[in-house]
Amino acid sequence: MSQLSCAGVVAHLEGSQGIPLPSEADATVTLERLHQRTQVLEGHMSCTSPDALLEPNWHSLAWRLCRLSQKFRPYQGKVLEAGRFASLVSDLEMPPVEKIYAILCSIKQMSGQLFTWDPLNHGEDDKSLGIMVQRLCYMTGSRMIQISTVPTNFAETYLLAVDLSIKNKGLL
């Protein structure tokens, strides 16, 4: 799941920088694609990595993402975390993927981008999870909200999506 965490951090930084979330984000997460997206972020944020860390591997990507995250911290105390809602529903069954999709769609537009993925065609698979995590992280970044931990499963994604939908009411 570390690949998914890296994808979430990339999407979060893209959102915070106003870089459109690429349509390829709807595809399976790959090292090559995340490396390319990170290069765009580095150029946009004027942050050059040492040559030794430019080789595409998961460790260098993680280092570069941590460096970019450290460089850009405009969050002013706003943090996305499951919090109170999670404590109220901790013993309840998690809703289906369609519910998570509906919550994400209910949040005001992500910098004019539409959420065009149909969960009924995918179900609860890794691609669906990757799409939702990246969309959620992008939305938090575009709202300058720090994400406490990138979700790595549907339950975490659901809880954070609910928290963002609650926070969103006071943000826009």
VMD Tcl script that builds the backbone (N, CA, C; Angstrom):
set m [mol new atoms 516]
animate dup $m
set s [atomselect $m all]
$s set {name element resname resid chain x y z} {
  {N N MET 1 A 0.798 -1.201 0.000}
  {CA C MET 1 A 0.000 0.000 0.000}
  {C C MET 1 A 0.845 1.271 0.000}
  {N N SER 2 A 2.163 1.142 0.090}
  {CA C SER 2 A 2.985 2.351 0.062}
  {C C SER 2 A 2.868 3.068 -1.277}
  {N N GLN 3 A 2.611 2.322 -2.360}
  {CA C GLN 3 A 2.410 2.959 -3.656}
  {C C GLN 3 A 1.179 3.858 -3.614}
  {N N LEU 4 A 0.126 3.384 -2.985}
  {CA C LEU 4 A -1.097 4.167 -2.870}
  {C C LEU 4 A -0.860 5.409 -2.013}
  {N N SER 5 A -0.080 5.266 -0.967}
  {CA C SER 5 A 0.251 6.426 -0.134}
  {C C SER 5 A 1.018 7.464 -0.940}
  {N N CYS 6 A 1.972 7.020 -1.745}
  {CA C CYS 6 A 2.722 7.952 -2.601}
  {C C CYS 6 A 1.787 8.649 -3.583}
  {N N ALA 7 A 0.870 7.894 -4.174}
  {CA C ALA 7 A -0.085 8.484 -5.116}
  {C C ALA 7 A -0.950 9.527 -4.419}
  {N N GLY 8 A -1.339 9.246 -3.185}
  {CA C GLY 8 A -2.135 10.207 -2.429}
  {C C GLY 8 A -1.374 11.485 -2.140}
  {N N VAL 9 A -0.105 11.358 -1.784}
  {CA C VAL 9 A 0.717 12.543 -1.508}
  {C C VAL 9 A 0.903 13.360 -2.787}
  {N N VAL 10 A 1.152 12.693 -3.907}
  {CA C VAL 10 A 1.302 13.404 -5.181}
  {C C VAL 10 A 0.017 14.169 -5.498}
  {N N ALA 11 A -1.125 13.504 -5.388}
  {CA C ALA 11 A -2.404 14.152 -5.688}
  {C C ALA 11 A -2.667 15.319 -4.738}
  {N N HIS 12 A -2.321 15.154 -3.476}
  {CA C HIS 12 A -2.503 16.225 -2.491}
  {C C HIS 12 A -1.664 17.445 -2.866}
  {N N LEU 13 A -0.408 17.209 -3.224}
  {CA C LEU 13 A 0.461 18.317 -3.619}
  {C C LEU 13 A -0.028 18.966 -4.918}
  {N N GLU 14 A -0.497 18.154 -5.863}
  {CA C GLU 14 A -1.040 18.718 -7.102}
  {C C GLU 14 A -2.222 19.634 -6.795}
  {N N GLY 15 A -3.081 19.200 -5.901}
  {CA C GLY 15 A -4.222 20.026 -5.519}
  {C C GLY 15 A -3.792 21.320 -4.860}
  {N N SER 16 A -2.800 21.241 -3.982}
  {CA C SER 16 A -2.349 22.439 -3.270}
  {C C SER 16 A -1.658 23.431 -4.199}
  {N N GLN 17 A -1.111 22.937 -5.302}
  {CA C GLN 17 A -0.407 23.802 -6.246}
  {C C GLN 17 A -1.278 24.231 -7.424}
  {N N GLY 18 A -2.511 23.741 -7.470}
  {CA C GLY 18 A -3.395 24.096 -8.573}
  {C C GLY 18 A -3.048 23.390 -9.872}
  {N N ILE 19 A -2.301 22.315 -9.781}
  {CA C ILE 19 A -1.962 21.521 -10.964}
  {C C ILE 19 A -3.122 20.555 -11.202}
  {N N PRO 20 A -3.706 20.555 -12.384}
  {CA C PRO 20 A -4.849 19.661 -12.625}
  {C C PRO 20 A -4.489 18.197 -12.385}
  {N N LEU 21 A -5.409 17.495 -11.775}
  {CA C LEU 21 A -5.228 16.063 -11.567}
  {C C LEU 21 A -5.328 15.396 -12.930}
  {N N PRO 22 A -4.276 14.717 -13.370}
  {CA C PRO 22 A -4.303 14.134 -14.716}
  {C C PRO 22 A -5.315 13.001 -14.824}
  {N N SER 23 A -5.840 12.832 -16.013}
  {CA C SER 23 A -6.810 11.761 -16.219}
  {C C SER 23 A -6.180 10.400 -15.969}
  {N N GLU 24 A -4.878 10.302 -16.112}
  {CA C GLU 24 A -4.196 9.039 -15.834}
  {C C GLU 24 A -4.308 8.644 -14.370}
  {N N ALA 25 A -4.709 9.594 -13.518}
  {CA C ALA 25 A -4.881 9.272 -12.101}
  {C C ALA 25 A -5.983 8.238 -11.926}
  {N N ASP 26 A -6.817 8.103 -12.937}
  {CA C ASP 26 A -7.878 7.106 -12.876}
  {C C ASP 26 A -7.363 5.707 -13.168}
  {N N ALA 27 A -6.117 5.599 -13.521}
  {CA C ALA 27 A -5.532 4.294 -13.846}
  {C C ALA 27 A -4.796 3.729 -12.634}
  {N N THR 28 A -4.321 2.528 -12.792}
  {CA C THR 28 A -3.544 1.892 -11.738}
  {C C THR 28 A -2.295 2.716 -11.447}
  {N N VAL 29 A -1.922 2.800 -10.199}
  {CA C VAL 29 A -0.761 3.569 -9.767}
  {C C VAL 29 A 0.512 2.852 -10.214}
  {N N THR 30 A 1.390 3.594 -10.910}
  {CA C THR 30 A 2.670 3.017 -11.325}
  {C C THR 30 A 3.804 3.942 -10.900}
  {N N LEU 31 A 4.960 3.365 -10.693}
  {CA C LEU 31 A 6.137 4.137 -10.320}
  {C C LEU 31 A 6.475 5.159 -11.401}
  {N N GLU 32 A 6.426 4.742 -12.651}
  {CA C GLU 32 A 6.793 5.636 -13.749}
  {C C GLU 32 A 5.885 6.864 -13.795}
  {N N ARG 33 A 4.597 6.640 -13.662}
  {CA C ARG 33 A 3.651 7.759 -13.730}
  {C C ARG 33 A 3.813 8.691 -12.524}
  {N N LEU 34 A 3.992 8.136 -11.341}
  {CA C LEU 34 A 4.185 8.973 -10.155}
  {C C LEU 34 A 5.501 9.743 -10.235}
  {N N HIS 35 A 6.517 9.121 -10.818}
  {CA C HIS 35 A 7.801 9.799 -11.026}
  {C C HIS 35 A 7.600 11.015 -11.938}
  {N N GLN 36 A 6.863 10.838 -13.029}
  {CA C GLN 36 A 6.602 11.945 -13.954}
  {C C GLN 36 A 5.812 13.062 -13.275}
  {N N ARG 37 A 4.799 12.686 -12.526}
  {CA C ARG 37 A 3.986 13.696 -11.843}
  {C C ARG 37 A 4.812 14.435 -10.787}
  {N N THR 38 A 5.719 13.723 -10.136}
  {CA C THR 38 A 6.587 14.353 -9.140}
  {C C THR 38 A 7.552 15.324 -9.809}
  {N N GLN 39 A 8.045 14.980 -10.988}
  {CA C GLN 39 A 8.917 15.903 -11.720}
  {C C GLN 39 A 8.179 17.202 -12.047}
  {N N VAL 40 A 6.920 17.097 -12.429}
  {CA C VAL 40 A 6.120 18.296 -12.705}
  {C C VAL 40 A 5.993 19.137 -11.432}
  {N N LEU 41 A 5.720 18.482 -10.319}
  {CA C LEU 41 A 5.612 19.199 -9.044}
  {C C LEU 41 A 6.928 19.882 -8.682}
  {N N GLU 42 A 8.033 19.171 -8.850}
  {CA C GLU 42 A 9.336 19.755 -8.523}
  {C C GLU 42 A 9.604 20.993 -9.372}
  {N N GLY 43 A 9.275 20.926 -10.643}
  {CA C GLY 43 A 9.456 22.090 -11.503}
  {C C GLY 43 A 8.554 23.239 -11.089}
  {N N HIS 44 A 7.325 22.918 -10.772}
  {CA C HIS 44 A 6.358 23.942 -10.374}
  {C C HIS 44 A 6.752 24.605 -9.053}
  {N N MET 45 A 7.332 23.825 -8.159}
  {CA C MET 45 A 7.685 24.330 -6.832}
  {C C MET 45 A 9.150 24.765 -6.747}
  {N N SER 46 A 9.847 24.784 -7.890}
  {CA C SER 46 A 11.263 25.172 -7.941}
  {C C SER 46 A 12.091 24.400 -6.920}
  {N N CYS 47 A 11.965 23.109 -6.971}
  {CA C CYS 47 A 12.645 22.238 -6.014}
  {C C CYS 47 A 13.368 21.143 -6.795}
  {N N THR 48 A 14.672 21.254 -6.896}
  {CA C THR 48 A 15.457 20.292 -7.654}
  {C C THR 48 A 16.011 19.227 -6.722}
  {N N SER 49 A 15.837 17.984 -7.115}
  {CA C SER 49 A 16.372 16.879 -6.320}
  {C C SER 49 A 17.782 16.539 -6.776}
  {N N PRO 50 A 18.605 16.035 -5.869}
  {CA C PRO 50 A 19.948 15.595 -6.259}
  {C C PRO 50 A 19.862 14.490 -7.315}
  {N N ASP 51 A 20.818 14.475 -8.233}
  {CA C ASP 51 A 20.814 13.492 -9.317}
  {C C ASP 51 A 20.684 12.060 -8.813}
  {N N ALA 52 A 21.313 11.771 -7.696}
  {CA C ALA 52 A 21.279 10.405 -7.164}
  {C C ALA 52 A 19.861 9.967 -6.801}
  {N N LEU 53 A 18.972 10.924 -6.585}
  {CA C LEU 53 A 17.606 10.586 -6.190}
  {C C LEU 53 A 16.603 10.707 -7.333}
  {N N LEU 54 A 17.087 10.934 -8.532}
  {CA C LEU 54 A 16.181 11.066 -9.665}
  {C C LEU 54 A 15.869 9.730 -10.333}
  {N N GLU 55 A 16.619 8.696 -9.975}
  {CA C GLU 55 A 16.337 7.378 -10.531}
  {C C GLU 55 A 14.978 6.911 -10.003}
  {N N PRO 56 A 14.094 6.501 -10.899}
  {CA C PRO 56 A 12.759 6.098 -10.445}
  {C C PRO 56 A 12.779 4.803 -9.634}
  {N N ASN 57 A 12.663 4.935 -8.337}
  {CA C ASN 57 A 12.415 3.796 -7.455}
  {C C ASN 57 A 11.586 4.323 -6.289}
  {N N TRP 58 A 10.978 3.433 -5.557}
  {CA C TRP 58 A 10.029 3.855 -4.525}
  {C C TRP 58 A 10.697 4.649 -3.410}
  {N N HIS 59 A 11.935 4.320 -3.069}
  {CA C HIS 59 A 12.614 5.040 -1.991}
  {C C HIS 59 A 12.936 6.479 -2.400}
  {N N SER 60 A 13.445 6.658 -3.620}
  {CA C SER 60 A 13.755 8.024 -4.051}
  {C C SER 60 A 12.472 8.834 -4.226}
  {N N LEU 61 A 11.416 8.190 -4.710}
  {CA C LEU 61 A 10.138 8.893 -4.857}
  {C C LEU 61 A 9.618 9.341 -3.491}
  {N N ALA 62 A 9.677 8.463 -2.515}
  {CA C ALA 62 A 9.213 8.811 -1.168}
  {C C ALA 62 A 10.037 9.971 -0.597}
  {N N TRP 63 A 11.353 9.945 -0.795}
  {CA C TRP 63 A 12.214 11.027 -0.305}
  {C C TRP 63 A 11.823 12.352 -0.954}
  {N N ARG 64 A 11.640 12.317 -2.271}
  {CA C ARG 64 A 11.291 13.536 -3.006}
  {C C ARG 64 A 9.931 14.076 -2.564}
  {N N LEU 65 A 8.979 13.192 -2.326}
  {CA C LEU 65 A 7.653 13.636 -1.889}
  {C C LEU 65 A 7.698 14.225 -0.484}
  {N N CYS 66 A 8.486 13.621 0.388}
  {CA C CYS 66 A 8.639 14.183 1.740}
  {C C CYS 66 A 9.271 15.571 1.665}
  {N N ARG 67 A 10.239 15.720 0.802}
  {CA C ARG 67 A 10.904 17.018 0.642}
  {C C ARG 67 A 9.922 18.065 0.112}
  {N N LEU 68 A 9.130 17.705 -0.886}
  {CA C LEU 68 A 8.142 18.643 -1.424}
  {C C LEU 68 A 7.084 18.989 -0.375}
  {N N SER 69 A 6.655 17.987 0.372}
  {CA C SER 69 A 5.651 18.228 1.414}
  {C C SER 69 A 6.190 19.159 2.488}
  {N N GLN 70 A 7.443 18.986 2.835}
  {CA C GLN 70 A 8.068 19.834 3.846}
  {C C GLN 70 A 8.201 21.271 3.352}
  {N N LYS 71 A 8.475 21.417 2.069}
  {CA C LYS 71 A 8.668 22.750 1.503}
  {C C LYS 71 A 7.367 23.545 1.464}
  {N N PHE 72 A 6.269 22.861 1.283}
  {CA C PHE 72 A 4.993 23.555 1.118}
  {C C PHE 72 A 4.058 23.180 2.253}
  {N N ARG 73 A 3.879 24.084 3.210}
  {CA C ARG 73 A 3.012 23.825 4.366}
  {C C ARG 73 A 2.135 25.037 4.672}
  {N N PRO 74 A 1.135 25.334 3.846}
  {CA C PRO 74 A 0.300 26.510 4.089}
  {C C PRO 74 A -0.997 26.201 4.833}
  {N N TYR 75 A -1.032 25.153 5.608}
  {CA C TYR 75 A -2.307 24.617 6.058}
  {C C TYR 75 A -2.969 25.351 7.219}
  {N N GLN 76 A -2.270 26.145 7.949}
  {CA C GLN 76 A -2.836 26.970 9.010}
  {C C GLN 76 A -3.756 26.189 9.946}
  {N N GLY 77 A -3.330 25.009 10.326}
  {CA C GLY 77 A -4.061 24.254 11.330}
  {C C GLY 77 A -5.219 23.409 10.834}
  {N N LYS 78 A -5.566 23.479 9.562}
  {CA C LYS 78 A -6.667 22.666 9.049}
  {C C LYS 78 A -6.135 21.281 8.698}
  {N N VAL 79 A -6.678 20.268 9.354}
  {CA C VAL 79 A -6.220 18.898 9.147}
  {C C VAL 79 A -7.424 18.008 8.897}
  {N N LEU 80 A -7.313 17.143 7.907}
  {CA C LEU 80 A -8.359 16.167 7.634}
  {C C LEU 80 A -8.038 14.901 8.409}
  {N N GLU 81 A -8.950 14.502 9.267}
  {CA C GLU 81 A -8.776 13.276 10.037}
  {C C GLU 81 A -10.154 12.730 10.388}
  {N N ALA 82 A -10.220 11.445 10.606}
  {CA C ALA 82 A -11.516 10.803 10.824}
  {C C ALA 82 A -12.225 11.340 12.066}
  {N N GLY 83 A -11.506 11.537 13.142}
  {CA C GLY 83 A -12.010 12.207 14.334}
  {C C GLY 83 A -13.330 11.725 14.904}
  {N N ARG 84 A -14.163 12.695 15.242}
  {CA C ARG 84 A -15.420 12.432 15.945}
  {C C ARG 84 A -16.337 11.498 15.160}
  {N N PHE 85 A -16.470 11.716 13.863}
  {CA C PHE 85 A -17.355 10.866 13.070}
  {C C PHE 85 A -16.940 9.404 13.191}
  {N N ALA 86 A -15.651 9.141 13.109}
  {CA C ALA 86 A -15.162 7.759 13.210}
  {C C ALA 86 A -15.537 7.139 14.548}
  {N N SER 87 A -15.456 7.922 15.613}
  {CA C SER 87 A -15.798 7.378 16.930}
  {C C SER 87 A -17.293 7.082 17.043}
  {N N LEU 88 A -18.103 7.815 16.307}
  {CA C LEU 88 A -19.552 7.599 16.365}
  {C C LEU 88 A -20.004 6.388 15.553}
  {N N VAL 89 A -19.225 6.001 14.564}
  {CA C VAL 89 A -19.632 4.883 13.697}
  {C C VAL 89 A -18.667 3.704 13.770}
  {N N SER 90 A -17.828 3.673 14.785}
  {CA C SER 90 A -16.766 2.665 14.844}
  {C C SER 90 A -17.276 1.230 14.827}
  {N N ASP 91 A -18.457 0.989 15.354}
  {CA C ASP 91 A -18.961 -0.382 15.386}
  {C C ASP 91 A -19.953 -0.678 14.263}
  {N N LEU 92 A -20.113 0.247 13.343}
  {CA C LEU 92 A -21.038 0.047 12.230}
  {C C LEU 92 A -20.314 -0.513 11.011}
  {N N GLU 93 A -21.049 -1.209 10.188}
  {CA C GLU 93 A -20.487 -1.738 8.947}
  {C C GLU 93 A -20.212 -0.585 7.985}
  {N N MET 94 A -19.078 -0.654 7.303}
  {CA C MET 94 A -18.740 0.386 6.340}
  {C C MET 94 A -19.694 0.309 5.150}
  {N N PRO 95 A -20.050 1.457 4.602}
  {CA C PRO 95 A -20.971 1.469 3.462}
  {C C PRO 95 A -20.287 0.973 2.189}
  {N N PRO 96 A -21.075 0.668 1.170}
  {CA C PRO 96 A -20.484 0.207 -0.094}
  {C C PRO 96 A -19.740 1.335 -0.802}
  {N N VAL 97 A -18.947 0.956 -1.779}
  {CA C VAL 97 A -18.118 1.904 -2.515}
  {C C VAL 97 A -18.965 3.006 -3.159}
  {N N GLU 98 A -20.186 2.705 -3.534}
  {CA C GLU 98 A -21.060 3.706 -4.146}
  {C C GLU 98 A -21.336 4.865 -3.187}
  {N N LYS 99 A -21.397 4.573 -1.907}
  {CA C LYS 99 A -21.640 5.610 -0.899}
  {C C LYS 99 A -20.427 6.542 -0.798}
  {N N ILE 100 A -19.243 5.967 -0.836}
  {CA C ILE 100 A -18.027 6.787 -0.795}
  {C C ILE 100 A -17.996 7.692 -2.026}
  {N N TYR 101 A -18.309 7.117 -3.167}
  {CA C TYR 101 A -18.368 7.880 -4.420}
  {C C TYR 101 A -19.360 9.034 -4.292}
  {N N ALA 102 A -20.535 8.760 -3.743}
  {CA C ALA 102 A -21.564 9.792 -3.592}
  {C C ALA 102 A -21.087 10.918 -2.677}
  {N N ILE 103 A -20.383 10.568 -1.621}
  {CA C ILE 103 A -19.871 11.591 -0.703}
  {C C ILE 103 A -18.841 12.461 -1.423}
  {N N LEU 104 A -17.925 11.831 -2.157}
  {CA C LEU 104 A -16.919 12.605 -2.888}
  {C C LEU 104 A -17.580 13.521 -3.920}
  {N N CYS 105 A -18.616 13.030 -4.583}
  {CA C CYS 105 A -19.314 13.843 -5.584}
  {C C CYS 105 A -20.100 14.982 -4.949}
  {N N SER 106 A -20.489 14.831 -3.693}
  {CA C SER 106 A -21.270 15.876 -3.025}
  {C C SER 106 A -20.410 17.070 -2.623}
  {N N ILE 107 A -19.114 16.874 -2.581}
  {CA C ILE 107 A -18.200 17.954 -2.216}
  {C C ILE 107 A -18.041 18.856 -3.429}
  {N N LYS 108 A -18.100 20.146 -3.210}
  {CA C LYS 108 A -18.050 21.087 -4.329}
  {C C LYS 108 A -16.876 20.797 -5.243}
  {N N GLN 109 A -17.039 21.175 -6.490}
  {CA C GLN 109 A -16.092 20.852 -7.556}
  {C C GLN 109 A -14.640 21.026 -7.159}
  {N N MET 110 A -13.828 20.133 -7.658}
  {CA C MET 110 A -12.391 20.174 -7.442}
  {C C MET 110 A -11.779 21.046 -8.526}
  {N N SER 111 A -11.683 22.315 -8.289}
  {CA C SER 111 A -11.077 23.237 -9.250}
  {C C SER 111 A -11.685 23.067 -10.641}
  {N N GLY 112 A -12.984 22.863 -10.691}
  {CA C GLY 112 A -13.680 22.754 -11.965}
  {C C GLY 112 A -13.621 21.382 -12.604}
  {N N GLN 113 A -12.940 20.430 -11.983}
  {CA C GLN 113 A -12.845 19.097 -12.571}
  {C C GLN 113 A -14.034 18.248 -12.149}
  {N N LEU 114 A -14.505 17.440 -13.055}
  {CA C LEU 114 A -15.613 16.545 -12.762}
  {C C LEU 114 A -15.084 15.190 -12.317}
  {N N PHE 115 A -15.835 14.559 -11.464}
  {CA C PHE 115 A -15.509 13.216 -10.999}
  {C C PHE 115 A -16.261 12.271 -11.927}
  {N N THR 116 A -15.604 11.767 -12.963}
  {CA C THR 116 A -16.291 11.057 -14.040}
  {C C THR 116 A -16.223 9.545 -13.936}
  {N N TRP 117 A -15.704 9.030 -12.883}
  {CA C TRP 117 A -15.540 7.592 -12.725}
  {C C TRP 117 A -16.832 6.985 -12.195}
  {N N ASP 118 A -17.221 5.844 -12.706}
  {CA C ASP 118 A -18.461 5.192 -12.294}
  {C C ASP 118 A -18.143 3.969 -11.436}
  {N N PRO 119 A -18.464 4.013 -10.143}
  {CA C PRO 119 A -18.109 2.904 -9.258}
  {C C PRO 119 A -18.856 1.615 -9.587}
  {N N LEU 120 A -19.992 1.726 -10.235}
  {CA C LEU 120 A -20.758 0.521 -10.545}
  {C C LEU 120 A -20.036 -0.363 -11.556}
  {N N ASN 121 A -19.137 0.226 -12.329}
  {CA C ASN 121 A -18.378 -0.547 -13.312}
  {C C ASN 121 A -17.122 -1.174 -12.727}
  {N N HIS 122 A -16.752 -0.796 -11.511}
  {CA C HIS 122 A -15.483 -1.264 -10.957}
  {C C HIS 122 A -15.617 -2.054 -9.664}
  {N N GLY 123 A -16.501 -1.655 -8.785}
  {CA C GLY 123 A -16.631 -2.350 -7.512}
  {C C GLY 123 A -15.492 -2.018 -6.568}
  {N N GLU 124 A -15.245 -2.904 -5.641}
  {CA C GLU 124 A -14.224 -2.663 -4.624}
  {C C GLU 124 A -12.922 -3.349 -5.013}
  {N N ASP 125 A -12.193 -2.732 -5.923}
  {CA C ASP 125 A -10.902 -3.267 -6.331}
  {C C ASP 125 A -9.823 -2.211 -6.111}
  {N N ASP 126 A -8.580 -2.585 -6.397}
  {CA C ASP 126 A -7.466 -1.662 -6.172}
  {C C ASP 126 A -7.568 -0.408 -7.033}
  {N N LYS 127 A -8.052 -0.558 -8.266}
  {CA C LYS 127 A -8.180 0.612 -9.134}
  {C C LYS 127 A -9.198 1.590 -8.555}
  {N N SER 128 A -10.323 1.090 -8.093}
  {CA C SER 128 A -11.342 1.949 -7.484}
  {C C SER 128 A -10.777 2.674 -6.270}
  {N N LEU 129 A -10.075 1.939 -5.439}
  {CA C LEU 129 A -9.484 2.540 -4.252}
  {C C LEU 129 A -8.476 3.613 -4.642}
  {N N GLY 130 A -7.624 3.316 -5.611}
  {CA C GLY 130 A -6.632 4.289 -6.059}
  {C C GLY 130 A -7.263 5.564 -6.587}
  {N N ILE 131 A -8.333 5.422 -7.345}
  {CA C ILE 131 A -9.027 6.586 -7.890}
  {C C ILE 131 A -9.596 7.435 -6.756}
  {N N MET 132 A -10.280 6.793 -5.832}
  {CA C MET 132 A -10.914 7.539 -4.742}
  {C C MET 132 A -9.892 8.206 -3.831}
  {N N VAL 133 A -8.823 7.505 -3.516}
  {CA C VAL 133 A -7.792 8.082 -2.650}
  {C C VAL 133 A -7.174 9.308 -3.314}
  {N N GLN 134 A -6.840 9.198 -4.596}
  {CA C GLN 134 A -6.227 10.337 -5.276}
  {C C GLN 134 A -7.194 11.514 -5.375}
  {N N ARG 135 A -8.458 11.256 -5.641}
  {CA C ARG 135 A -9.444 12.342 -5.703}
  {C C ARG 135 A -9.599 13.010 -4.340}
  {N N LEU 136 A -9.688 12.209 -3.299}
  {CA C LEU 136 A -9.824 12.750 -1.951}
  {C C LEU 136 A -8.599 13.589 -1.583}
  {N N CYS 137 A -7.424 13.070 -1.842}
  {CA C CYS 137 A -6.194 13.804 -1.520}
  {C C CYS 137 A -6.084 15.081 -2.343}
  {N N TYR 138 A -6.477 15.022 -3.595}
  {CA C TYR 138 A -6.445 16.211 -4.442}
  {C C TYR 138 A -7.382 17.287 -3.885}
  {N N MET 139 A -8.577 16.868 -3.491}
  {CA C MET 139 A -9.541 17.834 -2.950}
  {C C MET 139 A -9.026 18.474 -1.666}
  {N N THR 140 A -8.381 17.699 -0.811}
  {CA C THR 140 A -7.866 18.289 0.426}
  {C C THR 140 A -6.743 19.274 0.117}
  {N N GLY 141 A -5.872 18.906 -0.803}
  {CA C GLY 141 A -4.790 19.816 -1.181}
  {C C GLY 141 A -5.306 21.103 -1.793}
  {N N SER 142 A -6.319 21.002 -2.655}
  {CA C SER 142 A -6.849 22.201 -3.309}
  {C C SER 142 A -7.538 23.125 -2.312}
  {N N ARG 143 A -7.913 22.596 -1.162}
  {CA C ARG 143 A -8.532 23.406 -0.110}
  {C C ARG 143 A -7.535 23.779 0.993}
  {N N MET 144 A -6.266 23.482 0.749}
  {CA C MET 144 A -5.197 23.777 1.704}
  {C C MET 144 A -5.449 23.125 3.062}
  {N N ILE 145 A -5.942 21.903 3.014}
  {CA C ILE 145 A -6.157 21.117 4.225}
  {C C ILE 145 A -5.102 20.025 4.246}
  {N N GLN 146 A -4.423 19.903 5.349}
  {CA C GLN 146 A -3.426 18.847 5.489}
  {C C GLN 146 A -4.149 17.531 5.736}
  {N N ILE 147 A -3.661 16.474 5.138}
  {CA C ILE 147 A -4.255 15.159 5.370}
  {C C ILE 147 A -3.363 14.431 6.371}
  {N N SER 148 A -3.965 13.977 7.468}
  {CA C SER 148 A -3.170 13.385 8.544}
  {C C SER 148 A -2.453 12.125 8.076}
  {N N THR 149 A -3.158 11.248 7.412}
  {CA C THR 149 A -2.594 10.012 6.882}
  {C C THR 149 A -3.329 9.676 5.597}
  {N N VAL 150 A -2.595 9.336 4.565}
  {CA C VAL 150 A -3.235 8.944 3.302}
  {C C VAL 150 A -3.971 7.628 3.543}
  {N N PRO 151 A -5.257 7.584 3.203}
  {CA C PRO 151 A -6.001 6.340 3.422}
  {C C PRO 151 A -5.495 5.226 2.510}
  {N N THR 152 A -5.535 4.009 3.016}
  {CA C THR 152 A -5.050 2.873 2.224}
  {C C THR 152 A -6.099 1.775 2.090}
  {N N ASN 153 A -7.325 2.059 2.524}
  {CA C ASN 153 A -8.408 1.099 2.331}
  {C C ASN 153 A -9.727 1.869 2.220}
  {N N PHE 154 A -10.786 1.168 1.879}
  {CA C PHE 154 A -12.067 1.837 1.663}
  {C C PHE 154 A -12.626 2.451 2.943}
  {N N ALA 155 A -12.444 1.785 4.075}
  {CA C ALA 155 A -12.976 2.313 5.334}
  {C C ALA 155 A -12.320 3.648 5.683}
  {N N GLU 156 A -11.001 3.726 5.573}
  {CA C GLU 156 A -10.298 4.984 5.861}
  {C C GLU 156 A -10.704 6.067 4.870}
  {N N THR 157 A -10.854 5.693 3.613}
  {CA C THR 157 A -11.260 6.658 2.587}
  {C C THR 157 A -12.644 7.206 2.900}
  {N N TYR 158 A -13.544 6.338 3.302}
  {CA C TYR 158 A -14.900 6.756 3.664}
  {C C TYR 158 A -14.875 7.747 4.822}
  {N N LEU 159 A -14.155 7.416 5.877}
  {CA C LEU 159 A -14.127 8.282 7.058}
  {C C LEU 159 A -13.535 9.654 6.741}
  {N N LEU 160 A -12.477 9.678 5.943}
  {CA C LEU 160 A -11.873 10.965 5.589}
  {C C LEU 160 A -12.745 11.747 4.605}
  {N N ALA 161 A -13.432 11.051 3.711}
  {CA C ALA 161 A -14.346 11.735 2.787}
  {C C ALA 161 A -15.481 12.398 3.562}
  {N N VAL 162 A -15.989 11.715 4.568}
  {CA C VAL 162 A -17.038 12.307 5.404}
  {C C VAL 162 A -16.490 13.538 6.120}
  {N N ASP 163 A -15.290 13.437 6.680}
  {CA C ASP 163 A -14.705 14.583 7.376}
  {C C ASP 163 A -14.527 15.763 6.420}
  {N N LEU 164 A -14.071 15.498 5.203}
  {CA C LEU 164 A -13.914 16.584 4.237}
  {C C LEU 164 A -15.269 17.186 3.872}
  {N N SER 165 A -16.289 16.351 3.731}
  {CA C SER 165 A -17.610 16.891 3.388}
  {C C SER 165 A -18.143 17.774 4.518}
  {N N ILE 166 A -17.823 17.427 5.752}
  {CA C ILE 166 A -18.239 18.251 6.896}
  {C C ILE 166 A -17.445 19.553 6.913}
  {N N LYS 167 A -16.131 19.460 6.760}
  {CA C LYS 167 A -15.284 20.656 6.743}
  {C C LYS 167 A -15.614 21.550 5.551}
  {N N ASN 168 A -15.972 20.947 4.443}
  {CA C ASN 168 A -16.242 21.680 3.215}
  {C C ASN 168 A -17.390 22.670 3.382}
  {N N LYS 169 A -18.331 22.365 4.238}
  {CA C LYS 169 A -19.483 23.249 4.431}
  {C C LYS 169 A -19.050 24.624 4.918}
  {N N GLY 170 A -17.955 24.684 5.654}
  {CA C GLY 170 A -17.490 25.967 6.156}
  {C C GLY 170 A -16.385 26.596 5.328}
  {N N LEU 171 A -15.934 25.904 4.271}
  {CA C LEU 171 A -14.785 26.394 3.511}
  {C C LEU 171 A -15.161 27.158 2.254}
  {N N LEU 172 A -16.230 26.765 1.610}
  {CA C LEU 172 A -16.539 27.367 0.310}
  {C C LEU 172 A -17.807 28.174 0.349}
}
mol reanalyze $m
mol bondsrecalc $m
mol representation Tube
mol addrep $m
